[in-house]
Amino acid sequence: MLQRKIEDSLIKWKKTKNHKSLMIFGARQVGKTYSIRAFGNSNYESVVEINFAERPDAANIFEGNLDPDTLLTNISADIGAGRLIPGKTLIFLDEIQECPAAITSLKFWNSDDRYDIIATGSMLGLNYKFQGSYPVGNVEYLDMHSLDFEEFLWALGYTEEQIDGLYRHMLDVTPLSNTEMNVMLEHFCEYMVIGGMPAVVNSFVVNKNYSGILKMQKQLILDYEEDITKYAESLDKAKILNVYRKIPVFLGSDNKKFRISKVAHNARNRDYVGVVDWLANAGMVNVCYCMDSPELPLGGNFDPDNFKLYFRDTGLLIGSLDDEVQDDLRANKNFNTYKGAIYENIVADMLYKQGYALYFFRNEKSTIEMDFFVRDKDSLIPVEVKANDSSTPSLNKLIDKPEFGDVKYGIKLGRRNIGWNGKFYTFPYFLTFMLKRWLKEK
């Protein structure tokens, strides 16, 4: 059983007095159904689950009046009244995007505190046919992602005490031992190869090898493409598919930015309006925008037409490449530009899972390029991701030049131990998942 961070959020929600219905967003197969079932079975006497994808006929429950008494009568007729125990029952509405009336009903459950309601969906908020009223203000929300690196370490058997030991080195800026570095770099390589999709991680942990992993990754990509053809009703499905399939091509270019010319012959930006937003809202990609200038605030200083696209899960990027990439990564081979692309993708994913919006910078002359930016309470922090141990001229320029006054120091991520040279901190890639915590507490 994989331990997930969302469990703590669910328990906190349940303990909150007068809590509203809960809606959990997330891409396909990131573990939403599994996590809610585990939470429900551990915290309620009864769990009533209605999966609208498996049972399209269950939509009949939500025909007519949507007040709780009517719905409870309908649910009882469907599954049996004995399972609805006031104060001890979780009603779980899975794949709710398949039943618009069920989405609308969430606004009415707040008037009845006898039952807790959790809804999940893979494509909520997209342009599918929705003929109802969205429950804005009447529902609490949680986003769920594939496993982050800490959850991956839990799956391997690491304890919170062991992970806190890594963090203590980070907080004290003291190097890890050679053994700690080597072992963690090996685990990070495993995580980079397989990604964080629960089924894939579980297969790796149970079988203790990579057998079947690539096949699972490729099937997940096909499943995502199937979702595009199913749900992209108001946009050109072929264009969305084309952009999604070309992400490895964008990342293979020197600057890795999205270029419409690489999507299709004679493609024009105006013909692809909304495509990238659709993929981001579906949980398939992370979008990293180019800042107009490296200064605060991060959210009000970027070009919406200049961006990079990353896979939301790096394992799916690996699955989109040739079959030998897994072996190359495990052997730490340097396959030119693409090694940097994979490291950038996984750092983007690790930052996003901590709640960061993604930004990069590249000036007009390309004399300064920076992969990502984060911030603390006082300053803008450039984050450089290095696939090798090369020099950092852009990082030094951003720190040294007086015109970049918001930049006080930087961070360099690579196959390097923890350190500080008076200008920037160095951290091994695998500590990126604790960066937000470190910036708050350092």
VOGU-3710 file (C-alpha; in Angstrom, 3 decimals, decimal comma):
1> mlqrkiedsl> 0,000/0,000/0,000  1,552/3,263/-1,139  1,559/6,039/1,435  0,361/9,340/-0,060  0,571/12,879/1,293  -3,071/13,506/0,466  -3,998/11,241/3,390  -3,039/13,974/5,883  -5,110/16,539/3,955  -8,129/14,229/3,964
11> ikwkktknhk> -7,904/13,623/7,709  -7,603/17,357/8,328  -10,678/17,949/6,140  -12,691/15,336/8,041  -11,778/16,831/11,413  -12,712/20,379/10,371  -16,070/21,360/11,822  -18,845/22,032/9,284  -16,609/21,065/6,367  -18,013/21,301/2,863
21> slmifgarqv> -18,070/18,614/0,207  -14,585/17,915/-1,151  -13,639/17,778/-4,825  -10,272/16,293/-5,773  -8,716/17,234/-9,096  -5,986/15,251/-10,795  -4,936/13,614/-14,030  -5,858/10,063/-14,906  -4,273/7,300/-12,799  -2,446/9,462/-10,245
31> gktysirafg> -4,080/7,475/-7,429  -7,242/9,421/-6,593  -9,625/6,450/-6,378  -7,133/4,289/-4,486  -6,411/7,015/-1,927  -10,074/7,850/-1,265  -10,986/4,189/-0,830  -8,131/3,691/1,640  -9,092/6,853/3,542  -12,778/5,880/3,599
41> nsnyesvvei> -12,158/2,318/4,780  -9,896/3,573/7,587  -12,087/6,425/8,813  -15,736/5,479/8,219  -17,980/2,584/9,147  -19,485/2,620/5,660  -18,297/3,837/2,250  -20,810/4,260/-0,582  -18,951/4,494/-3,877  -20,548/5,506/-7,164
51> nfaerpdaan> -18,211/5,396/-10,168  -19,874/7,115/-13,105  -17,344/5,794/-15,618  -17,970/2,176/-14,620  -21,708/2,709/-14,148  -23,168/5,263/-16,580  -26,641/4,212/-15,406  -25,871/5,705/-11,964  -26,573/9,110/-13,501  -30,258/8,194/-13,028
61> ifegnldpdt> -29,781/8,791/-9,292  -29,265/12,474/-10,034  -32,230/12,999/-12,327  -34,903/15,361/-11,037  -34,555/17,159/-7,703  -31,037/17,466/-6,281  -31,868/18,116/-2,634  -30,116/15,717/-0,216  -33,268/13,915/0,913  -34,249/13,039/-2,650
71> lltnisadig> -30,714/11,970/-3,515  -30,400/9,836/-0,378  -33,678/8,114/-1,243  -32,367/7,425/-4,742  -29,011/6,174/-3,455  -30,742/3,904/-0,941  -32,868/2,418/-3,694  -29,728/1,811/-5,731  -27,367/0,356/-3,141  -29,496/-0,433/-0,111
81> agrlipgktl> -30,487/1,761/2,823  -28,444/-0,236/5,317  -25,167/1,200/4,023  -26,192/4,820/4,678  -25,326/5,280/8,351  -25,742/8,917/9,487  -22,501/10,381/10,848  -20,497/7,311/9,860  -20,734/7,180/6,060  -18,594/8,575/3,263
91> ifldeiqecp> -20,339/9,021/-0,089  -17,665/8,810/-2,783  -18,610/10,096/-6,265  -15,830/8,907/-8,583  -15,262/10,122/-12,172  -17,900/12,758/-11,519  -17,152/14,540/-14,777  -19,284/11,868/-16,448  -22,400/13,099/-14,600  -22,886/16,903/-14,761
101> aaitslkfwn> -25,956/16,740/-12,523  -23,852/15,125/-9,791  -21,423/18,045/-10,020  -24,316/20,474/-9,628  -25,616/18,498/-6,634  -22,454/19,238/-4,618  -23,723/22,730/-3,834  -26,747/21,278/-2,016  -25,063/18,689/0,196  -23,804/21,409/2,556
111> sddrydiiat> -27,307/21,725/3,985  -27,078/18,143/5,274  -24,292/17,291/7,732  -25,216/13,613/8,165  -22,878/12,423/5,408  -19,438/13,366/4,108  -19,114/13,776/0,337  -15,921/13,413/-1,729  -15,948/13,715/-5,515  -13,064/13,016/-7,875
121> gsmlglnykf> -12,586/13,494/-11,573  -9,834/13,332/-14,170  -11,055/16,017/-16,548  -12,907/18,497/-14,351  -12,867/22,064/-15,606  -12,294/21,170/-19,259  -14,470/21,909/-22,234  -16,708/18,889/-22,116  -20,496/19,197/-22,394  -21,566/20,525/-19,021
131> qgsypvgnve> -25,205/21,565/-18,817  -25,308/22,234/-15,093  -24,301/24,737/-12,461  -20,745/24,528/-11,167  -20,628/24,547/-7,312  -18,293/27,540/-6,898  -18,034/28,564/-3,245  -19,834/25,444/-2,022  -16,981/22,951/-2,310  -13,445/22,586/-0,981
141> yldmhsldfe> -10,744/21,586/-3,462  -7,569/19,518/-3,445  -5,124/18,864/-6,276  -3,510/15,454/-6,498  -0,386/14,551/-8,461  1,644/11,461/-9,138  4,087/10,493/-6,373  6,744/13,050/-5,532  10,261/11,919/-4,614  9,506/11,829/-0,881
151> eflwalgyte> 6,510/9,544/-1,477  8,742/7,422/-3,691  11,245/7,095/-0,839  8,395/6,079/1,491  7,477/3,374/-1,031  11,069/2,112/-0,856  10,788/1,857/2,926  12,426/5,098/4,066  11,099/6,637/7,271  10,313/10,269/7,953
161> eqidglyrhm> 13,225/10,310/10,401  15,639/9,286/7,639  14,280/11,940/5,300  14,479/14,570/8,061  18,137/13,593/8,404  18,677/14,601/4,771  16,861/17,858/5,406  19,038/18,612/8,429  22,115/18,508/6,175  20,352/20,904/3,828
171> ldvtplsnte> 19,371/23,294/6,635  22,843/23,253/8,192  24,559/23,400/4,773  26,697/20,398/5,628  27,719/17,845/2,973  26,190/14,394/2,862  28,497/11,410/3,265  29,682/9,670/0,107  27,430/6,735/0,940  24,372/8,970/1,384
181> mnvmlehfce> 25,102/10,762/-1,881  25,612/7,596/-3,888  22,564/5,800/-2,511  20,258/8,797/-2,955  21,527/9,501/-6,467  20,759/5,874/-7,325  17,214/6,205/-5,964  16,772/9,489/-7,806  17,853/7,811/-11,029  15,233/5,127/-10,378
191> ymviggmpav> 12,596/7,806/-9,814  13,672/9,666/-12,953  13,380/6,501/-15,056  10,009/5,255/-13,761  8,329/8,518/-12,671  5,669/8,751/-9,988  2,568/7,109/-11,481  1,351/4,802/-8,679  0,887/1,642/-10,759  4,381/2,002/-12,190
201> vnsfvvnkny> 5,979/2,694/-8,797  4,132/-0,222/-7,229  5,334/-2,577/-9,978  8,931/-1,450/-9,431  8,725/-1,827/-5,649  7,036/-5,251/-5,743  9,146/-6,764/-8,521  12,374/-4,973/-7,533  13,274/-4,488/-11,210  12,322/-2,525/-14,312
211> sgilkmqkql> 10,502/-5,382/-16,030  7,354/-4,166/-17,742  7,853/-0,525/-16,711  8,302/0,862/-20,222  5,214/-0,984/-21,448  3,148/0,547/-18,618  4,464/4,039/-19,382  3,618/3,734/-23,062  0,122/2,514/-22,192  -0,392/5,519/-19,898
221> ildyeeditk> 0,571/7,822/-22,762  -1,978/6,084/-24,991  -4,583/6,466/-22,219  -3,885/10,204/-22,043  -4,200/10,478/-25,806  -7,527/8,637/-25,570  -8,690/11,236/-23,038  -7,811/13,976/-25,511  -9,979/12,418/-28,207  -12,813/11,876/-25,699
231> yaesldkaki> -12,954/15,225/-23,915  -11,574/17,864/-26,300  -14,978/18,652/-27,743  -14,688/22,399/-28,294  -11,133/22,345/-29,632  -9,459/20,578/-32,517  -8,468/17,189/-31,092  -5,819/16,671/-33,758  -4,072/19,912/-32,748  -4,022/18,975/-29,073
241> lnvyrkipvf> -2,661/15,537/-29,889  -0,046/17,061/-32,168  1,224/19,429/-29,479  1,244/16,691/-26,825  3,208/14,337/-29,057  5,720/17,038/-29,990  6,756/17,916/-26,426  9,830/15,625/-26,665  10,790/17,520/-29,835  10,550/20,891/-28,073
251> lgsdnkkfri> 12,658/19,624/-25,184  15,259/18,279/-27,597  15,963/21,734/-29,049  18,741/23,947/-27,712  16,497/26,340/-25,790  13,641/23,852/-25,203  10,946/26,486/-25,759  7,640/25,843/-27,488  7,790/26,715/-31,178  4,684/26,532/-33,314
261> skvahnarnr> 6,877/25,820/-36,359  7,799/22,444/-34,816  4,162/21,443/-34,390  3,086/21,305/-38,026  3,997/22,747/-41,414  2,694/26,328/-41,750  1,168/26,171/-38,247  0,152/29,556/-36,828  -0,179/30,545/-33,189  -3,701/31,843/-33,625
271> dyvgvvdwla> -4,837/28,408/-34,809  -3,634/26,821/-31,559  -5,200/29,208/-29,037  -6,367/27,242/-25,987  -4,488/24,042/-26,820  -1,733/24,436/-24,221  -4,224/25,591/-21,573  -6,289/22,465/-22,258  -3,290/20,183/-21,733  -2,319/22,009/-18,537
281> nagmvnvcyc> -5,862/21,898/-17,142  -6,011/18,187/-17,946  -2,935/17,638/-15,756  -0,807/16,401/-18,641  1,800/19,163/-18,891  3,559/21,816/-16,834  3,933/25,210/-18,504  7,021/27,313/-17,724  6,758/30,964/-18,819  9,589/33,287/-19,787
291> mdspelplgg> 9,959/36,302/-17,508  10,186/39,714/-19,171  12,965/40,544/-16,732  14,348/38,749/-13,668  12,604/40,780/-10,992  9,749/40,460/-8,542  6,857/39,821/-8,538  7,037/36,471/-10,289  3,362/36,337/-11,246  3,138/39,752/-12,924
301> nfdpdnfkly> 6,236/39,729/-15,076  6,127/37,134/-17,850  5,344/36,691/-21,536  2,298/34,394/-21,965  3,368/33,619/-25,554  6,901/32,525/-24,661  7,015/29,263/-22,735  8,375/25,746/-22,356  6,283/22,593/-22,000  7,236/19,731/-19,698
311> frdtglligs> 5,533/16,424/-19,079  3,713/16,479/-15,736  5,384/13,150/-14,908  8,947/12,490/-16,069  8,318/8,770/-16,404  5,920/9,585/-19,249  8,645/11,621/-20,947  10,914/8,565/-20,732  8,110/6,430/-22,133  7,726/8,767/-25,105
321> lddevqddlr> 11,371/8,316/-26,160  13,173/5,351/-27,679  13,251/2,102/-25,736  16,953/2,336/-24,871  16,660/5,601/-22,872  15,977/3,713/-19,641  19,260/1,848/-19,969  21,124/5,032/-20,907  19,884/6,882/-17,843  20,641/4,017/-15,487
331> anknfntykg> 24,194/3,924/-16,863  24,422/7,742/-16,544  25,275/8,083/-20,223  25,501/11,562/-21,649  23,192/11,711/-24,651  23,771/15,382/-25,441  20,919/17,877/-25,176  18,389/15,339/-24,048  20,046/14,550/-20,758  19,600/18,196/-19,790
341> aiyenivadm> 15,977/18,062/-20,965  15,201/15,126/-18,681  16,789/16,781/-15,657  14,917/20,015/-16,376  11,654/18,105/-16,726  12,002/16,353/-13,397  13,007/19,541/-11,550  10,011/21,325/-13,093  7,786/18,513/-11,847  9,311/18,603/-8,352
351> lykqgyalyf> 8,852/22,379/-8,107  5,276/22,205/-9,369  4,361/19,519/-6,832  5,474/21,914/-4,081  3,036/24,524/-5,363  5,432/26,661/-7,424  4,374/28,289/-10,684  7,163/27,826/-13,234  9,224/30,646/-14,787  12,490/30,864/-16,705
361> frnekstiem> 14,502/33,712/-18,283  16,383/34,169/-21,527  17,437/37,633/-22,687  17,302/38,727/-26,320  21,008/38,123/-26,933  20,911/34,772/-25,141  23,798/35,889/-22,948  21,795/35,091/-19,825  19,653/31,966/-19,551  18,141/30,610/-16,364
371> dffvrdkdsl> 16,089/27,446/-15,997  13,769/28,360/-13,112  13,058/30,972/-10,467  11,662/30,716/-6,949  11,607/33,273/-4,164  11,914/33,741/-0,444  10,290/36,597/1,468  12,936/39,125/0,390  14,483/38,066/-2,897  14,228/36,406/-6,289
381> ipvevkands> 16,236/33,174/-6,515  17,505/31,801/-9,834  17,670/27,996/-9,972  20,082/26,440/-12,454  19,824/22,754/-13,379  23,077/21,215/-14,579  23,273/17,852/-16,335  27,043/18,049/-15,975  29,468/19,970/-13,786  30,013/22,882/-16,164
391> stpslnklid> 30,421/26,529/-15,170  27,532/28,826/-14,304  28,080/32,179/-16,112  24,370/33,088/-16,204  23,948/32,405/-12,498  26,967/34,559/-11,678  25,727/37,425/-13,879  22,298/37,450/-12,258  23,877/37,592/-8,804  26,692/40,061/-9,601
401> kpefgdvkyg> 25,078/42,643/-11,891  23,497/45,571/-10,009  20,555/45,823/-12,448  19,244/42,538/-11,049  18,672/43,950/-7,596  16,055/41,423/-6,531  18,584/38,587/-6,882  20,663/38,180/-3,705  21,851/34,589/-4,183  21,169/31,550/-6,336
411> iklgrrnigw> 20,775/27,767/-6,296  22,582/25,232/-8,479  21,182/21,708/-8,787  23,343/18,880/-10,080  25,317/15,800/-9,163  26,991/17,919/-6,503  27,015/17,740/-2,731  25,564/20,413/-0,474  27,622/23,594/-0,363  27,743/27,404/-0,334
421> ngkfytfpyf> 30,393/29,508/-2,094  29,220/32,939/-0,967  27,061/33,426/-4,073  24,951/30,319/-4,566  24,031/27,102/-2,840  24,679/23,750/-4,473  22,285/20,888/-3,846  22,013/17,425/-5,387  18,936/17,060/-7,604  17,187/14,742/-5,191
431> ltfmlkrwlk> 16,818/17,440/-2,506  14,679/19,635/-4,761  11,489/18,248/-3,196  12,396/20,001/0,096  13,299/23,353/-1,456  10,149/25,218/-0,414  10,450/24,027/3,176  14,125/25,022/3,223  13,447/28,515/1,888  10,911/29,091/4,664
441> ek> 13,107/27,794/7,458  16,715/28,512/6,477
//
